[in-house]
Amino acid sequence: MTVRNMAVRCASGIAAIMLLTLQTDCASNTAGRVAAGPSRCIEERHVFETAVRPIIGWSISADAYWATVSEQSADPAAIARRIASDINADMALFVQLQSDYAGLRQCRTAHAESAFVEPDLALARQAITDGRARVAVRRAAADRVMAEAPPASRSAVAQALSAPPLPPLPYIATAAAVIHARPDPGSAVIADIRKGTRVTGPHDASPAGWTILTLNDGSFGFVESDALRPVTLNRSAQQAAEQARRTELNGGDPIVALAIAARRTLPERSAAFAALVEAATMPSVALGSGTPTSTAR
């Protein structure tokens, strides 16, 4: 072999090593991105990445957030409405995160893509961490509103928070049906229900033609409304539900509504997303094995 040929072969070998190193670095790039070979869940992963984008890296301090919501008015009721609007958006975001993660998880299971689960979990756990920080900031602002509210509102808040929470809405399945990750018949199926099954759902407004149900892991799914019938409560249960509703509404006091949203409903939505994510790490829980809750639960 000539010296010239040896030099060419050495140069080619060095170039190959450099290319392999570059490919390895790209494949191991952090931020929860998947680059471990071909996947059949690219669309589901993209949808979940899009959903977490507004929450990942959210780092507004409690003081900075308070300055933003109170800059236009010092009226506690007006500030309460502003914070409540942000909390409503947060709650919708957590429901979206649950739906999109459930769809991604179901796709991974259907295609046996276990190698991609850890990067998915890393991204979801980052969303959980940043989401909890967001919840804490909203809670701090709500507490500040309550501290500055009139005595009557503070008393109403204390009464509302000490009362039992509003019971879930009960339904019975009038036909066998599937529960989707999103209100879309083409979205992932995350559970199924048999005819006659009693299920429950939150009081959140459901998209037209769909009903939100609560699964055993605390997450949410969507079933076409035609497959369900609301269950009529007995008299005592109906009276208790009506009393809980009156206590929460309290004549439309925005400060009471904010207190319930910041201290009860928003943390519940955050916790439900965390429960769904962590359920995927438990050996005894098969991915996509969520089942709707029973009214007897």
C-alpha positions in Angstrom: 0.0 0.0 0.0 1.4 3.4 -0.9 1.8 6.2 1.5 -0.8 8.2 -0.5 -3.4 5.4 -0.2 -2.7 5.0 3.5 -3.3 8.7 4.0 -6.5 8.6 2.1 -7.8 5.6 4.2 -6.8 7.3 7.4 -8.5 10.5 6.4 -11.7 8.5 5.5 -11.6 6.7 8.8 -11.2 9.9 10.8 -14.2 11.4 8.9 -16.3 8.4 9.6 -15.5 8.6 13.3 -16.3 12.3 13.4 -19.7 11.6 11.6 -20.5 8.8 14.0 -19.7 11.1 17.0 -21.9 13.8 15.6 -24.8 11.4 15.0 -24.4 10.1 18.6 -24.4 13.6 20.0 -27.6 14.4 18.1 -29.3 11.2 19.2 -28.5 11.9 22.8 -29.6 15.5 22.7 -31.6 16.2 25.8 -34.8 18.2 26.3 -36.7 14.9 26.1 -36.5 14.6 22.3 -36.7 11.2 20.7 -34.0 10.2 18.1 -33.7 6.5 18.8 -34.6 5.1 15.5 -37.9 5.1 13.4 -41.2 5.7 15.2 -44.8 5.2 14.2 -45.9 7.8 16.7 -44.3 10.9 15.3 -47.5 12.8 15.0 -48.6 11.9 18.6 -45.2 13.0 19.9 -45.4 16.3 18.0 -48.9 16.9 19.4 -47.7 16.4 22.9 -44.6 18.5 22.4 -46.9 21.3 21.2 -49.1 21.0 24.2 -46.2 21.2 26.7 -44.6 24.2 25.0 -46.6 26.9 26.9 -45.7 25.4 30.3 -42.1 24.2 29.9 -39.7 26.9 31.2 -42.5 29.0 32.6 -40.6 31.0 35.3 -42.6 34.1 36.3 -42.2 34.9 40.0 -45.2 35.4 42.3 -44.3 39.1 42.7 -43.9 39.6 38.9 -47.3 37.9 38.3 -49.0 40.0 41.0 -47.6 43.2 39.4 -49.1 42.1 36.1 -52.6 41.2 37.3 -52.9 44.3 39.6 -51.5 47.0 37.3 -54.8 48.1 35.8 -57.0 47.9 39.0 -56.6 47.7 42.7 -60.1 46.3 43.1 -59.9 42.8 44.6 -62.9 41.6 42.6 -61.4 42.8 39.3 -58.0 41.2 40.1 -59.9 38.0 41.1 -61.5 37.9 37.7 -58.2 38.4 35.9 -56.5 35.6 37.9 -59.5 33.3 37.5 -59.3 33.8 33.7 -55.7 32.6 33.8 -56.6 29.7 36.0 -59.3 28.6 33.6 -56.8 28.6 30.8 -54.4 26.6 33.0 -57.1 24.0 33.7 -57.9 23.6 30.0 -54.1 23.2 29.4 -53.8 20.4 32.0 -56.7 18.6 30.5 -55.1 19.0 27.1 -51.8 17.6 28.4 -53.6 14.6 29.8 -55.4 13.9 26.6 -52.3 14.3 24.4 -50.0 12.3 26.7 -52.6 9.5 26.9 -52.8 9.5 23.1 -49.0 9.3 22.9 -48.8 6.5 25.5 -51.5 4.5 23.7 -49.6 4.8 20.4 -46.4 3.7 22.0 -48.2 0.6 23.5 -49.9 -0.2 20.2 -46.6 -0.2 18.3 -44.5 -1.7 21.1 -42.2 1.4 21.2 -40.9 0.9 24.7 -37.5 2.5 23.8 -39.3 5.8 23.4 -41.1 5.8 26.7 -38.3 7.2 28.8 -37.8 10.4 26.7 -41.6 10.8 26.7 -41.6 10.5 30.5 -38.7 13.0 30.8 -40.7 15.6 28.9 -43.9 14.9 30.8 -42.1 15.1 34.2 -40.6 18.5 33.2 -44.1 19.7 32.4 -45.3 18.4 35.8 -42.5 20.3 37.6 -43.1 23.5 35.7 -46.8 23.1 36.0 -46.6 22.9 39.8 -44.6 26.1 39.9 -47.3 27.7 37.8 -50.0 26.5 40.2 -48.1 27.8 43.1 -47.8 31.3 41.5 -51.6 31.4 40.8 -52.3 30.2 44.4 -50.0 33.0 45.9 -51.8 35.6 43.9 -55.2 34.3 44.9 -54.2 34.2 48.5 -53.1 37.8 48.2 -56.5 38.8 46.8 -58.3 37.0 49.6 -56.1 38.8 52.2 -57.1 42.2 50.7 -60.8 41.3 50.2 -63.7 42.8 52.2 -64.5 40.9 55.4 -67.8 39.5 53.9 -65.8 37.9 51.0 -63.2 36.5 53.3 -66.0 34.9 55.4 -67.7 33.5 52.3 -64.3 32.1 51.1 -63.8 30.3 54.4 -67.3 28.8 54.3 -66.9 27.6 50.7 -63.5 26.0 51.3 -64.7 24.2 54.4 -67.8 22.8 52.6 -67.7 19.4 50.8 -66.6 19.7 47.2 -69.2 19.5 44.4 -69.9 15.8 43.7 -69.0 14.5 40.2 -71.7 14.1 37.6 -73.0 10.5 37.3 -73.9 8.8 34.1 -74.8 5.3 32.9 -73.8 3.9 29.6 -76.7 3.2 27.3 -74.5 1.3 24.9 -71.0 -0.1 24.7 -68.6 2.7 23.9 -64.9 3.7 23.7 -63.2 6.5 25.6 -61.0 8.7 23.5 -58.0 10.7 24.5 -59.5 13.8 22.8 -63.0 14.8 21.7 -62.2 13.3 18.2 -63.4 9.9 17.0 -60.0 9.6 15.2 -58.0 10.1 18.5 -56.5 7.3 20.5 -58.8 4.9 22.4 -57.7 4.8 26.0 -60.5 2.7 27.6 -63.9 1.2 26.9 -67.1 0.9 28.7 -69.8 -1.7 28.6 -73.5 -1.0 28.4 -74.9 -0.4 31.9 -71.6 0.8 33.3 -72.0 3.7 35.8 -69.4 6.4 35.3 -68.7 9.9 36.5 -67.3 13.1 35.1 -66.3 16.6 36.2 -68.4 19.7 35.9 -66.2 21.1 33.2 -68.0 22.2 30.0 -67.7 19.4 27.4 -67.2 19.9 23.7 -70.4 19.6 21.7 -71.4 16.0 21.2 -68.9 14.7 23.8 -68.9 14.1 27.6 -65.8 14.3 29.8 -65.3 11.3 32.1 -62.9 10.8 35.0 -60.7 7.6 34.8 -59.5 5.7 37.8 -56.0 7.2 37.6 -57.6 10.7 37.9 -57.1 11.6 34.2 -59.9 12.4 31.8 -61.2 10.9 28.6 -64.0 11.7 26.2 -66.9 9.6 25.1 -69.6 10.5 22.6 -72.6 11.8 24.5 -75.1 9.6 22.7 -73.7 6.6 24.6 -74.5 8.1 28.0 -77.5 9.0 30.1 -77.3 11.3 33.1 -78.2 9.5 36.3 -81.0 11.0 38.4 -79.8 11.4 42.0 -81.9 10.4 45.0 -83.5 13.3 46.9 -80.8 13.6 49.6 -77.9 13.4 47.1 -79.6 16.0 44.9 -80.1 18.3 47.8 -76.4 17.9 48.9 -75.3 18.7 45.3 -77.5 21.7 45.1 -76.2 23.0 48.4 -72.6 22.5 47.3 -73.3 24.3 44.1 -74.9 27.3 46.0 -71.9 27.4 48.4 -69.4 27.5 45.5 -71.4 30.1 43.5 -72.1 32.3 46.6 -74.1 34.8 44.6 -71.5 35.1 41.9 -68.7 36.4 44.2 -65.6 36.4 42.0 -63.3 36.1 45.1 -65.0 32.9 46.3 -64.9 31.5 42.8 -61.2 32.3 42.6 -60.5 30.7 46.0 -62.1 27.4 44.9 -60.3 27.4 41.6 -56.9 28.2 43.0 -57.0 26.0 46.1 -59.1 23.1 44.8 -59.8 22.7 41.1 -56.5 23.8 39.6 -54.4 21.6 41.9 -56.7 18.7 41.2 -56.1 19.2 37.4 -52.3 19.3 37.9 -52.4 16.3 40.2 -54.5 14.3 37.7 -51.9 14.9 34.9 -49.1 13.9 37.3 -51.0 10.7 38.2 -51.5 9.8 34.6 -47.8 10.2 33.9 -46.6 8.3 36.9 -49.0 5.5 36.2 -47.0 4.6 33.1 -44.0 3.9 35.3 -45.7 1.4 37.5 -45.0 -2.3 36.5 -48.4 -3.4 37.5 -50.2 -0.8 35.3 -50.3 -1.6 31.6 -50.0 1.5 29.4 -53.4 2.6 28.3 -55.2 0.6 30.9 -57.2 3.4 32.3 -60.8 2.7 33.1 -63.7 5.0 33.9 -64.6 5.5 37.5 -67.8 4.1 38.9 -70.4 6.2 40.8 -70.1 3.7 43.6 -66.4 4.5 44.1 
